[in-house]
Amino acid sequence: MKLLATDLDGTLLNSRHEISAENIAALAYARNRGAEIAVVTGRTYADASSVCAKAGLRAHIIANNGALVYGPGGNRLQAVTIAGHLLQPSLQWLHDNAYHYEASTATAVYVPAAVQDILEKDFTQARLVNPELQPDALDRMLSLIFSQQGVILVDSLEEIFADTAGYCNILGLSFDREKLAKGKEYFGQQAGLSLLSSNKYNFEVVNHTVSKGVALQYLIDYLGIGFSDVMAIGDNYNDLPMLRLAGVSVAMGNAEDPVKECCRHVSLSNDEHGVAHIIETLKDWF
């Protein structure tokens, strides 16, 4: 293997949003054997680089679900943002229809200041029609949102529109299955945008040319290696494009079933150091 590409949330990160010592050691083994490491995530570049720095991990970073590609030294290799004329109507629709929403640049994640109230109301409504919804789902979602670096709480959409840095992705979130489906249907019909999902309660919108797979292909070409020399590891639907591209595809034990069905290998869960487990299992391939 000449390149190991791994998702963050639900994959390299455990449920406490940390990279375990076991995973750090396994990635160091892969690097010492000559493999490049790439972190491929829906998080912003600033957030992903902070996570890597904390773990002492030197890696290429594909951020914002493929909108941004950076080298291990922090040099930006590629950036594909959402067209400006699509940003405002997209966020306005989410706001008007009472979704929790996030808008991300390379360094910031703009979140409504009333995020807790929005999600609590949404969760309460969702449980009326879906009583099996687990009570801790709300707490886990809030924890995930605030685990991100660069979160900026805003009181109005105008505060988001004032940042002209270039938006890489927009996220909509709801615990209500029908409401979630309505959002996916709406954005799935918008020209110039592409729809994906990184969690069963969200959908994300990016430039129509963006995906983790497209960004990984760019990095593979940039490094001048072959697809057969690439291992990709992930757990959710937004990982599928890169998993289908890699010569060796690995689903985490906690992955969604369609992700497992797509992959050549299934490892242990993210709380069982699944990245380390697959590297150890296939260590002779490095």
MIDOSE-1310 file (N, C-alpha, C; in nm, 2 decimals, decimal comma, always signed):
residues 286
mkll	+0,08/-0,12/+0,00/+0,00/+0,00/+0,00/+0,09/+0,13/+0,00; +0,06/+0,22/-0,09/+0,13/+0,34/-0,10/+0,05/+0,46/-0,04; -0,08/+0,44/-0,02/-0,16/+0,54/+0,03/-0,27/+0,48/+0,11; -0,29/+0,53/+0,24/-0,40/+0,48/+0,33/-0,48/+0,60/+0,35
atdl	-0,61/+0,60/+0,30/-0,70/+0,71/+0,32/-0,81/+0,67/+0,42; -0,83/+0,74/+0,52/-0,92/+0,71/+0,63/-1,02/+0,83/+0,66; -1,14/+0,79/+0,67/-1,24/+0,89/+0,73/-1,21/+0,92/+0,87; -1,27/+1,02/+0,93/-1,25/+1,06/+1,07/-1,36/+1,01/+1,16
dgtl	-1,48/+1,08/+1,15/-1,59/+1,05/+1,25/-1,64/+0,91/+1,22; -1,65/+0,83/+1,32/-1,70/+0,69/+1,31/-1,60/+0,59/+1,25; -1,48/+0,64/+1,22/-1,37/+0,56/+1,17/-1,24/+0,57/+1,25; -1,17/+0,67/+1,22/-1,04/+0,69/+1,29/-1,07/+0,75/+1,43
lnsr	-1,17/+0,83/+1,45/-1,21/+0,88/+1,58/-1,30/+0,79/+1,65; -1,28/+0,77/+1,78/-1,38/+0,69/+1,86/-1,50/+0,77/+1,90; -1,58/+0,72/+1,98/-1,71/+0,79/+2,01/-1,68/+0,91/+2,11; -1,56/+0,92/+2,16/-1,52/+1,04/+2,23/-1,45/+1,15/+2,14
heis	-1,45/+1,12/+2,01/-1,40/+1,21/+1,91/-1,24/+1,22/+1,93; -1,18/+1,11/+1,96/-1,04/+1,10/+1,98/-0,98/+1,00/+1,89; -0,85/+1,01/+1,85/-0,77/+0,91/+1,78/-0,70/+0,83/+1,89; -0,73/+0,70/+1,90/-0,67/+0,62/+2,01/-0,52/+0,60/+1,99
aeni	-0,46/+0,57/+2,10/-0,31/+0,54/+2,09/-0,28/+0,42/+1,99; -0,37/+0,32/+1,99/-0,36/+0,21/+1,90/-0,36/+0,25/+1,76; -0,46/+0,34/+1,72/-0,47/+0,39/+1,59/-0,35/+0,47/+1,55; -0,30/+0,55/+1,64/-0,18/+0,64/+1,61/-0,06/+0,55/+1,58
aala	-0,04/+0,45/+1,66/+0,07/+0,36/+1,64/+0,06/+0,28/+1,51; -0,06/+0,24/+1,47/-0,08/+0,17/+1,35/-0,05/+0,25/+1,23; -0,10/+0,38/+1,23/-0,07/+0,47/+1,12/+0,08/+0,50/+1,11; +0,15/+0,51/+1,23/+0,29/+0,53/+1,23/+0,36/+0,41/+1,16
yarn	+0,31/+0,29/+1,19/+0,37/+0,17/+1,12/+0,35/+0,18/+0,97; +0,23/+0,22/+0,92/+0,21/+0,23/+0,78/+0,30/+0,33/+0,72; +0,32/+0,45/+0,79/+0,41/+0,55/+0,73/+0,55/+0,50/+0,73; +0,59/+0,43/+0,83/+0,73/+0,38/+0,84/+0,76/+0,28/+0,73
rgae	+0,65/+0,22/+0,68/+0,66/+0,12/+0,57/+0,65/+0,19/+0,44; +0,64/+0,32/+0,44/+0,64/+0,40/+0,31/+0,51/+0,44/+0,26; +0,40/+0,42/+0,33/+0,27/+0,46/+0,29/+0,24/+0,61/+0,32; +0,18/+0,68/+0,23/+0,13/+0,81/+0,26/+0,00/+0,79/+0,34
iavv	-0,04/+0,89/+0,43/-0,16/+0,89/+0,50/-0,25/+1,01/+0,45; -0,38/+0,98/+0,43/-0,47/+1,09/+0,40/-0,59/+1,08/+0,49; -0,63/+1,18/+0,56/-0,75/+1,19/+0,63/-0,85/+1,25/+0,54; -0,97/+1,18/+0,52/-1,07/+1,22/+0,43/-1,20/+1,24/+0,51
tgrt	-1,24/+1,37/+0,52/-1,35/+1,40/+0,62/-1,45/+1,50/+0,57; -1,56/+1,50/+0,64/-1,66/+1,61/+0,61/-1,63/+1,73/+0,69; -1,54/+1,72/+0,79/-1,50/+1,84/+0,87/-1,42/+1,94/+0,79; -1,41/+2,06/+0,85/-1,33/+2,16/+0,78/-1,18/+2,13/+0,79
yada	-1,11/+2,20/+0,71/-0,96/+2,17/+0,71/-0,90/+2,21/+0,84; -0,95/+2,33/+0,90/-0,89/+2,37/+1,03/-0,92/+2,27/+1,14; -1,04/+2,21/+1,13/-1,08/+2,11/+1,23/-1,00/+1,98/+1,22; -0,99/+1,93/+1,09/-0,92/+1,81/+1,07/-0,77/+1,83/+1,10
ssvc	-0,71/+1,94/+1,07/-0,57/+1,96/+1,09/-0,54/+1,97/+1,24; -0,64/+2,02/+1,32/-0,63/+2,03/+1,46/-0,63/+1,89/+1,52; -0,72/+1,81/+1,47/-0,73/+1,67/+1,52/-0,60/+1,59/+1,49; -0,54/+1,61/+1,37/-0,42/+1,55/+1,34/-0,30/+1,60/+1,42
akag	-0,30/+1,73/+1,44/-0,19/+1,79/+1,52/-0,19/+1,73/+1,66; -0,31/+1,72/+1,72/-0,32/+1,67/+1,86/-0,27/+1,53/+1,87; -0,29/+1,45/+1,76/-0,24/+1,31/+1,76/-0,10/+1,30/+1,71; -0,04/+1,41/+1,67/+0,10/+1,40/+1,61/+0,10/+1,33/+1,48
lrah	-0,01/+1,34/+1,40/-0,03/+1,27/+1,27/+0,00/+1,37/+1,16; +0,10/+1,34/+1,08/+0,13/+1,41/+0,96/+0,06/+1,35/+0,84; -0,04/+1,42/+0,78/-0,12/+1,35/+0,68/-0,16/+1,46/+0,57; -0,19/+1,41/+0,45/-0,27/+1,48/+0,36/-0,41/+1,49/+0,42
iian	-0,48/+1,60/+0,39/-0,61/+1,62/+0,44/-0,71/+1,65/+0,32; -0,81/+1,57/+0,31/-0,92/+1,60/+0,22/-1,04/+1,64/+0,31; -1,08/+1,77/+0,30/-1,17/+1,82/+0,39/-1,30/+1,86/+0,33; -1,40/+1,89/+0,41/-1,54/+1,93/+0,36/-1,59/+1,84/+0,25
ngal	-1,58/+1,71/+0,28/-1,63/+1,60/+0,19/-1,58/+1,61/+0,05; -1,45/+1,65/+0,04/-1,38/+1,65/-0,09/-1,37/+1,79/-0,15; -1,42/+1,89/-0,09/-1,41/+2,02/-0,15/-1,27/+2,08/-0,15; -1,20/+2,04/-0,05/-1,06/+2,09/-0,03/-0,96/+1,97/-0,02
vygp	-0,84/+1,99/-0,08/-0,73/+1,90/-0,07/-0,61/+1,97/-0,03; -0,54/+1,92/+0,08/-0,42/+1,99/+0,13/-0,31/+1,88/+0,14; -0,19/+1,93/+0,12/-0,07/+1,85/+0,15/-0,04/+1,84/+0,29; +0,05/+1,75/+0,34/+0,08/+1,73/+0,48/+0,15/+1,86/+0,54
ggnr	+0,20/+1,94/+0,46/+0,26/+2,06/+0,51/+0,17/+2,18/+0,52; +0,04/+2,16/+0,49/-0,06/+2,26/+0,50/-0,08/+2,34/+0,37; -0,02/+2,30/+0,26/-0,03/+2,37/+0,13/-0,16/+2,32/+0,06; -0,24/+2,42/+0,02/-0,37/+2,38/-0,05/-0,34/+2,34/-0,19
lqav	-0,39/+2,22/-0,22/-0,37/+2,17/-0,36/-0,49/+2,19/-0,45; -0,61/+2,19/-0,39/-0,73/+2,21/-0,47/-0,85/+2,26/-0,38; -0,93/+2,35/-0,44/-1,05/+2,40/-0,37/-1,16/+2,41/-0,46; -1,28/+2,35/-0,43/-1,40/+2,36/-0,51/-1,52/+2,41/-0,42
tiag	-1,56/+2,53/-0,43/-1,67/+2,58/-0,34/-1,80/+2,59/-0,41; -1,91/+2,61/-0,33/-2,04/+2,63/-0,37/-2,06/+2,76/-0,44; -2,12/+2,77/-0,56/-2,14/+2,89/-0,63/-2,22/+2,99/-0,54; -2,17/+3,12/-0,54/-2,23/+3,22/-0,45/-2,38/+3,24/-0,47
hllq	-2,43/+3,22/-0,59/-2,57/+3,25/-0,61/-2,66/+3,13/-0,56; -2,59/+3,02/-0,52/-2,67/+2,91/-0,46/-2,67/+2,91/-0,31; -2,57/+2,98/-0,25/-2,56/+2,97/-0,10/-2,68/+3,03/-0,03; -2,71/+3,16/-0,06/-2,82/+3,22/+0,01/-2,95/+3,16/+0,00
pslq	-3,00/+3,12/-0,12/-3,13/+3,05/-0,12/-3,13/+2,92/-0,05; -3,02/+2,85/-0,05/-3,01/+2,72/+0,02/-3,02/+2,73/+0,17; -2,95/+2,83/+0,22/-2,95/+2,85/+0,37/-3,09/+2,91/+0,41; -3,14/+2,99/+0,32/-3,27/+3,05/+0,36/-3,38/+2,94/+0,36
wlhd	-3,37/+2,85/+0,27/-3,47/+2,74/+0,27/-3,46/+2,66/+0,40; -3,34/+2,62/+0,44/-3,32/+2,55/+0,56/-3,37/+2,62/+0,68; -3,35/+2,75/+0,69/-3,39/+2,84/+0,80/-3,54/+2,84/+0,80; -3,61/+2,87/+0,68/-3,75/+2,88/+0,68/-3,83/+2,76/+0,71
nayh	-3,76/+2,64/+0,69/-3,83/+2,51/+0,71/-3,78/+2,45/+0,85; -3,72/+2,53/+0,93/-3,68/+2,49/+1,07/-3,59/+2,37/+1,08; -3,49/+2,36/+0,99/-3,39/+2,27/+1,00/-3,27/+2,32/+1,09; -3,20/+2,24/+1,15/-3,07/+2,28/+1,20/-2,98/+2,29/+1,08
yeas	-2,90/+2,39/+1,06/-2,81/+2,40/+0,95/-2,67/+2,45/+0,99; -2,57/+2,41/+0,91/-2,44/+2,46/+0,92/-2,38/+2,49/+0,79; -2,30/+2,60/+0,78/-2,23/+2,64/+0,66/-2,08/+2,65/+0,69; -2,00/+2,57/+0,61/-1,86/+2,56/+0,64/-1,77/+2,62/+0,53
tata	-1,67/+2,69/+0,58/-1,56/+2,74/+0,49/-1,44/+2,64/+0,53; -1,32/+2,68/+0,48/-1,21/+2,59/+0,52/-1,17/+2,60/+0,67; -1,21/+2,71/+0,73/-1,17/+2,73/+0,87/-1,28/+2,75/+0,97; -1,40/+2,77/+0,92/-1,51/+2,80/+1,01/-1,64/+2,72/+0,98
vyvp	-1,71/+2,69/+1,09/-1,84/+2,62/+1,08/-1,95/+2,72/+1,14; -2,03/+2,78/+1,06/-2,13/+2,87/+1,11/-2,25/+2,79/+1,15; -2,30/+2,81/+1,28/-2,41/+2,73/+1,34/-2,50/+2,83/+1,40; -2,63/+2,81/+1,39/-2,73/+2,90/+1,46/-2,70/+2,90/+1,61
aavq	-2,71/+3,02/+1,67/-2,69/+3,04/+1,81/-2,79/+2,96/+1,89; -2,91/+2,94/+1,83/-3,02/+2,87/+1,90/-3,02/+2,72/+1,87; -2,90/+2,67/+1,84/-2,89/+2,53/+1,80/-2,96/+2,43/+1,89; -2,94/+2,45/+2,02/-3,00/+2,36/+2,12/-3,15/+2,36/+2,11
dile	-3,21/+2,48/+2,11/-3,35/+2,50/+2,10/-3,41/+2,43/+1,97; -3,34/+2,46/+1,86/-3,38/+2,41/+1,73/-3,38/+2,25/+1,73; -3,28/+2,19/+1,78/-3,27/+2,05/+1,79/-3,36/+1,99/+1,89; -3,38/+2,05/+2,00/-3,48/+2,00/+2,10/-3,62/+2,00/+2,05
kdft	-3,66/+2,10/+1,98/-3,79/+2,11/+1,92/-3,81/+2,00/+1,81; -3,70/+1,99/+1,73/-3,70/+1,89/+1,62/-3,71/+1,75/+1,68; -3,63/+1,72/+1,78/-3,63/+1,59/+1,84/-3,76/+1,55/+1,90; -3,83/+1,65/+1,97/-3,96/+1,63/+2,03/-4,06/+1,59/+1,93
qarl	-4,06/+1,67/+1,82/-4,16/+1,64/+1,71/-4,13/+1,50/+1,65; -4,00/+1,47/+1,63/-3,97/+1,34/+1,57/-4,01/+1,22/+1,65; -4,00/+1,23/+1,79/-4,04/+1,12/+1,87/-4,19/+1,10/+1,88; -4,27/+1,19/+1,84/-4,41/+1,17/+1,83/-4,45/+1,07/+1,72
vnpe	-4,37/+1,06/+1,62/-4,40/+0,97/+1,51/-4,30/+0,85/+1,51; -4,19/+0,87/+1,58/-4,08/+0,77/+1,58/-4,04/+0,74/+1,73; -4,13/+0,68/+1,81/-4,10/+0,67/+1,95/-3,98/+0,58/+1,99; -3,93/+0,51/+1,89/-3,81/+0,42/+1,92/-3,68/+0,51/+1,91
lqpd	-3,69/+0,64/+1,87/-3,58/+0,72/+1,87/-3,52/+0,73/+2,01; -3,39/+0,70/+2,02/-3,32/+0,69/+2,15/-3,30/+0,83/+2,21; -3,33/+0,85/+2,34/-3,32/+0,98/+2,41/-3,18/+1,04/+2,40; -3,08/+0,95/+2,39/-2,94/+1,00/+2,39/-2,90/+1,05/+2,25
aldr	-2,98/+1,03/+2,15/-2,94/+1,08/+2,02/-2,92/+1,23/+2,01; -3,01/+1,30/+2,08/-2,99/+1,45/+2,09/-2,86/+1,49/+2,15; -2,83/+1,43/+2,27/-2,70/+1,46/+2,33/-2,58/+1,43/+2,25; -2,59/+1,31/+2,18/-2,47/+1,27/+2,10/-2,46/+1,37/+1,98
mlsl	-2,57/+1,42/+1,92/-2,56/+1,51/+1,81/-2,50/+1,64/+1,86; -2,55/+1,69/+1,97/-2,49/+1,82/+2,02/-2,34/+1,81/+2,05; -2,31/+1,69/+2,10/-2,16/+1,67/+2,13/-2,08/+1,67/+2,01; -2,13/+1,61/+1,90/-2,06/+1,60/+1,77/-2,05/+1,74/+1,71
ifsq	-2,16/+1,82/+1,72/-2,15/+1,96/+1,66/-2,05/+2,04/+1,73; -2,04/+2,03/+1,86/-1,95/+2,12/+1,94/-1,81/+2,06/+1,95; -1,79/+1,94/+1,90/-1,66/+1,88/+1,90/-1,58/+1,94/+1,79; -1,64/+2,01/+1,69/-1,57/+2,06/+1,58/-1,50/+2,19/+1,62
qgvi	-1,38/+2,20/+1,56/-1,30/+2,33/+1,58/-1,36/+2,43/+1,49; -1,36/+2,56/+1,53/-1,40/+2,67/+1,44/-1,54/+2,70/+1,44; -1,62/+2,64/+1,53/-1,77/+2,67/+1,54/-1,79/+2,81/+1,57; -1,87/+2,88/+1,49/-1,91/+3,02/+1,52/-2,06/+3,03/+1,53
lvds	-2,11/+3,07/+1,64/-2,26/+3,08/+1,66/-2,30/+3,21/+1,61; -2,41/+3,21/+1,53/-2,46/+3,33/+1,46/-2,61/+3,35/+1,49; -2,65/+3,47/+1,50/-2,79/+3,50/+1,53/-2,88/+3,52/+1,40; -2,81/+3,54/+1,29/-2,88/+3,56/+1,16/-2,80/+3,51/+1,04
leei	-2,88/+3,48/+0,94/-2,81/+3,44/+0,81/-2,72/+3,55/+0,76; -2,75/+3,67/+0,78/-2,67/+3,78/+0,73/-2,52/+3,77/+0,78; -2,51/+3,72/+0,90/-2,37/+3,70/+0,96/-2,29/+3,60/+0,88; -2,36/+3,50/+0,83/-2,30/+3,40/+0,74/-2,26/+3,46/+0,61
fadt	-2,36/+3,53/+0,55/-2,34/+3,59/+0,41/-2,22/+3,69/+0,41; -2,19/+3,75/+0,53/-2,09/+3,85/+0,54/-1,95/+3,79/+0,52; -1,93/+3,66/+0,54/-1,80/+3,59/+0,52/-1,79/+3,55/+0,38; -1,70/+3,61/+0,30/-1,69/+3,58/+0,16/-1,57/+3,49/+0,13
agyc	-1,53/+3,41/+0,23/-1,41/+3,32/+0,21/-1,44/+3,21/+0,11; -1,56/+3,18/+0,09/-1,60/+3,06/+0,00/-1,65/+2,95/+0,08; -1,77/+2,91/+0,05/-1,83/+2,80/+0,13/-1,81/+2,66/+0,06; -1,77/+2,57/+0,14/-1,74/+2,44/+0,08/-1,86/+2,34/+0,09
nilg	-1,93/+2,35/+0,20/-2,05/+2,26/+0,21/-2,15/+2,32/+0,31; -2,28/+2,28/+0,29/-2,39/+2,32/+0,38/-2,45/+2,19/+0,43; -2,48/+2,19/+0,56/-2,54/+2,07/+0,62/-2,68/+2,10/+0,67; -2,77/+2,01/+0,65/-2,91/+2,02/+0,71/-2,93/+1,90/+0,80
lsfd	-3,00/+1,92/+0,91/-3,01/+1,81/+1,00/-3,15/+1,80/+1,06; -3,21/+1,68/+1,08/-3,33/+1,66/+1,14/-3,34/+1,52/+1,19; -3,41/+1,50/+1,31/-3,43/+1,36/+1,36/-3,56/+1,31/+1,30; -3,64/+1,39/+1,23/-3,77/+1,35/+1,17/-3,74/+1,29/+1,03
rekl	-3,77/+1,16/+1,01/-3,74/+1,10/+0,88/-3,81/+1,16/+0,76; -3,94/+1,20/+0,78/-4,01/+1,27/+0,67/-3,95/+1,40/+0,64; -3,92/+1,48/+0,74/-3,85/+1,61/+0,72/-3,72/+1,59/+0,65; -3,64/+1,49/+0,69/-3,51/+1,47/+0,63/-3,53/+1,43/+0,49
akgk	-3,63/+1,35/+0,46/-3,65/+1,31/+0,32/-3,69/+1,43/+0,23; -3,77/+1,52/+0,29/-3,81/+1,64/+0,22/-3,69/+1,72/+0,18; -3,60/+1,74/+0,28/-3,48/+1,82/+0,25/-3,40/+1,75/+0,14; -3,38/+1,62/+0,15/-3,30/+1,55/+0,04/-3,37/+1,56/-0,09
eyfg	-3,50/+1,56/-0,10/-3,57/+1,57/-0,22/-3,55/+1,71/-0,28; -3,56/+1,81/-0,20/-3,55/+1,95/-0,24/-3,41/+1,97/-0,30; -3,31/+1,94/-0,22/-3,17/+1,97/-0,26/-3,12/+1,88/-0,37; -3,18/+1,76/-0,38/-3,14/+1,67/-0,49/-3,19/+1,72/-0,63
qqag	-3,28/+1,82/-0,63/-3,32/+1,87/-0,76/-3,26/+2,01/-0,79; -3,17/+2,05/-0,71/-3,10/+2,19/-0,73/-2,98/+2,17/-0,82; -2,99/+2,24/-0,94/-2,88/+2,23/-1,03/-2,76/+2,30/-0,97; -2,64/+2,24/-1,00/-2,51/+2,30/-0,95/-2,47/+2,25/-0,81
lsll	-2,56/+2,16/-0,75/-2,53/+2,11/-0,62/-2,54/+1,96/-0,62; -2,46/+1,90/-0,53/-2,46/+1,75/-0,52/-2,50/+1,72/-0,37; -2,58/+1,61/-0,35/-2,63/+1,58/-0,22/-2,56/+1,45/-0,17; -2,52/+1,45/-0,04/-2,46/+1,33/+0,02/-2,50/+1,33/+0,17
ssnk	-2,46/+1,22/+0,24/-2,50/+1,21/+0,38/-2,38/+1,15/+0,46; -2,35/+1,21/+0,57/-2,25/+1,15/+0,66/-2,30/+1,10/+0,79; -2,43/+1,10/+0,81/-2,50/+1,06/+0,93/-2,64/+1,03/+0,90; -2,71/+0,94/+0,97/-2,85/+0,91/+0,94/-2,94/+1,02/+0,96
ynfe	-2,90/+1,12/+1,03/-2,99/+1,23/+1,06/-2,96/+1,36/+0,98; -2,86/+1,35/+0,88/-2,83/+1,47/+0,81/-2,82/+1,45/+0,66; -2,81/+1,56/+0,59/-2,77/+1,56/+0,45/-2,68/+1,68/+0,43; -2,59/+1,66/+0,33/-2,49/+1,77/+0,31/-2,50/+1,81/+0,16
vvnh	-2,47/+1,93/+0,13/-2,48/+1,99/+0,00/-2,34/+2,04/-0,04; -2,29/+2,00/-0,15/-2,16/+2,05/-0,20/-2,17/+2,09/-0,35; -2,07/+2,15/-0,40/-2,06/+2,17/-0,55/-2,09/+2,04/-0,62; -2,16/+2,05/-0,73/-2,20/+1,92/-0,80/-2,08/+1,84/-0,85
tvsk	-1,96/+1,89/-0,85/-1,84/+1,82/-0,89/-1,76/+1,76/-0,78; -1,81/+1,77/-0,66/-1,74/+1,74/-0,54/-1,78/+1,60/-0,48; -1,69/+1,52/-0,44/-1,71/+1,40/-0,36/-1,58/+1,36/-0,30; -1,58/+1,27/-0,20/-1,46/+1,22/-0,14/-1,38/+1,14/-0,25
gval	-1,46/+1,07/-0,34/-1,40/+0,99/-0,44/-1,32/+1,08/-0,54; -1,38/+1,19/-0,59/-1,32/+1,28/-0,68/-1,19/+1,34/-0,62; -1,20/+1,38/-0,50/-1,08/+1,44/-0,43/-0,97/+1,33/-0,41; -1,01/+1,21/-0,38/-0,91/+1,11/-0,36/-0,84/+1,08/-0,50
qyli	-0,92/+1,08/-0,60/-0,86/+1,05/-0,74/-0,76/+1,16/-0,77; -0,80/+1,29/-0,73/-0,70/+1,40/-0,75/-0,57/+1,37/-0,68; -0,58/+1,33/-0,55/-0,46/+1,31/-0,47/-0,38/+1,19/-0,53; -0,45/+1,08/-0,57/-0,38/+0,97/-0,63/-0,30/+1,01/-0,75
dylg	-0,36/+1,09/-0,84/-0,29/+1,14/-0,96/-0,18/+1,24/-0,92; -0,20/+1,32/-0,82/-0,10/+1,41/-0,77/+0,03/+1,33/-0,72; +0,00/+1,22/-0,65/+0,11/+1,14/-0,59/+0,17/+1,05/-0,70; +0,10/+1,03/-0,81/+0,15/+0,94/-0,91/+0,15/+0,80/-0,88
igfs	+0,05/+0,75/-0,81/+0,04/+0,61/-0,77/-0,08/+0,54/-0,84; -0,09/+0,41/-0,83/-0,20/+0,34/-0,89/-0,31/+0,31/-0,79; -0,43/+0,29/-0,84/-0,55/+0,26/-0,75/-0,53/+0,13/-0,67; -0,46/+0,04/-0,73/-0,44/-0,09/-0,66/-0,35/-0,07/-0,53
dvma	-0,28/+0,04/-0,52/-0,19/+0,06/-0,41/-0,25/+0,15/-0,30; -0,39/+0,16/-0,31/-0,46/+0,25/-0,22/-0,55/+0,17/-0,13; -0,55/+0,19/+0,00/-0,65/+0,14/+0,09/-0,73/+0,25/+0,14; -0,86/+0,24/+0,14/-0,96/+0,34/+0,20/-1,04/+0,27/+0,30
igdn	-1,07/+0,35/+0,41/-1,14/+0,30/+0,53/-1,25/+0,40/+0,56; -1,38/+0,35/+0,58/-1,49/+0,44/+0,61/-1,60/+0,37/+0,67; -1,71/+0,45/+0,71/-1,82/+0,39/+0,78/-1,96/+0,44/+0,73; -1,96/+0,54/+0,64/-2,09/+0,60/+0,61/-2,11/+0,62/+0,46
yndl	-2,23/+0,67/+0,42/-2,26/+0,68/+0,28/-2,17/+0,78/+0,20; -2,13/+0,88/+0,27/-2,04/+0,98/+0,20/-1,90/+0,92/+0,17; -1,87/+0,81/+0,23/-1,74/+0,74/+0,21/-1,75/+0,65/+0,09; -1,86/+0,62/+0,04/-1,88/+0,52/-0,07/-1,80/+0,56/-0,19
pmlr	-1,80/+0,68/-0,24/-1,72/+0,71/-0,36/-1,57/+0,68/-0,35; -1,51/+0,71/-0,23/-1,37/+0,68/-0,22/-1,35/+0,53/-0,19; -1,44/+0,46/-0,13/-1,43/+0,31/-0,11/-1,43/+0,24/-0,24; -1,52/+0,28/-0,33/-1,53/+0,22/-0,46/-1,41/+0,24/-0,55
lagv	-1,34/+0,35/-0,52/-1,22/+0,39/-0,60/-1,10/+0,31/-0,56; -1,08/+0,28/-0,43/-0,96/+0,22/-0,38/-0,95/+0,08/-0,42; -0,82/+0,03/-0,43/-0,80/-0,11/-0,46/-0,83/-0,20/-0,34; -0,82/-0,14/-0,22/-0,85/-0,22/-0,10/-0,95/-0,13/-0,02
svam	-1,07/-0,18/-0,01/-1,17/-0,10/+0,06/-1,21/-0,17/+0,19; -1,22/-0,09/+0,30/-1,25/-0,15/+0,43/-1,36/-0,07/+0,50; -1,46/-0,14/+0,54/-1,57/-0,09/+0,62/-1,54/-0,11/+0,77; -1,58/-0,01/+0,85/-1,57/-0,03/+0,99/-1,68/-0,13/+1,04
gnae	-1,66/-0,18/+1,16/-1,76/-0,27/+1,22/-1,89/-0,20/+1,25; -1,88/-0,07/+1,27/-2,00/+0,01/+1,30/-2,06/+0,08/+1,18; -2,01/+0,04/+1,06/-2,05/+0,10/+0,93/-2,19/+0,06/+0,90; -2,26/+0,15/+0,82/-2,39/+0,11/+0,77/-2,38/-0,01/+0,68
dpvk	-2,49/-0,09/+0,67/-2,48/-0,22/+0,60/-2,44/-0,20/+0,45; -2,50/-0,10/+0,38/-2,46/-0,08/+0,24/-2,31/-0,06/+0,22; -2,25/+0,01/+0,32/-2,11/+0,04/+0,32/-2,03/-0,09/+0,33; -2,07/-0,18/+0,43/-2,01/-0,31/+0,44/-2,02/-0,39/+0,32
eccr	-2,14/-0,39/+0,26/-2,16/-0,47/+0,14/-2,07/-0,43/+0,02; -2,03/-0,30/+0,02/-1,95/-0,24/-0,09/-1,80/-0,28/-0,07; -1,76/-0,31/+0,05/-1,62/-0,32/+0,08/-1,56/-0,47/+0,07; -1,44/-0,47/+0,05/-1,36/-0,60/+0,04/-1,34/-0,66/+0,18
hvsl	-1,32/-0,57/+0,28/-1,30/-0,61/+0,41/-1,39/-0,54/+0,51; -1,41/-0,60/+0,63/-1,49/-0,54/+0,74/-1,40/-0,55/+0,86; -1,37/-0,44/+0,93/-1,29/-0,44/+1,04/-1,37/-0,43/+1,17; -1,31/-0,40/+1,28/-1,38/-0,38/+1,41/-1,43/-0,24/+1,41
snde	-1,51/-0,21/+1,52/-1,57/-0,08/+1,53/-1,47/+0,03/+1,56; -1,51/+0,16/+1,55/-1,42/+0,27/+1,58/-1,39/+0,28/+1,73; -1,47/+0,22/+1,82/-1,44/+0,21/+1,96/-1,35/+0,09/+1,99; -1,32/+0,01/+1,89/-1,24/-0,11/+1,91/-1,11/-0,10/+1,83
hgva	-1,08/+0,03/+1,79/-0,95/+0,06/+1,72/-0,95/-0,01/+1,58; -1,06/+0,00/+1,51/-1,08/-0,07/+1,39/-0,98/-0,04/+1,28; -0,93/+0,08/+1,28/-0,82/+0,12/+1,18/-0,69/+0,04/+1,21; -0,66/+0,04/+1,34/-0,54/-0,03/+1,38/-0,55/-0,18/+1,35
hiie	-0,68/-0,23/+1,38/-0,70/-0,38/+1,35/-0,68/-0,42/+1,21; -0,73/-0,34/+1,12/-0,71/-0,38/+0,97/-0,57/-0,36/+0,93; -0,50/-0,26/+0,98/-0,36/-0,24/+0,94/-0,28/-0,36/+1,00; -0,30/-0,40/+1,12/-0,24/-0,52/+1,17/-0,27/-0,65/+1,10
tlkd	-0,40/-0,66/+1,06/-0,44/-0,78/+0,99/-0,37/-0,79/+0,85; -0,36/-0,68/+0,79/-0,30/-0,67/+0,65/-0,16/-0,61/+0,65; -0,09/-0,63/+0,76/+0,04/-0,56/+0,77/+0,14/-0,60/+0,67; +0,13/-0,72/+0,61/+0,23/-0,76/+0,51/+0,20/-0,69/+0,38
wf	+0,09/-0,62/+0,37/+0,06/-0,55/+0,24/+0,12/-0,41/+0,24; +0,19/-0,37/+0,35/+0,25/-0,24/+0,36/+0,40/-0,25/+0,34
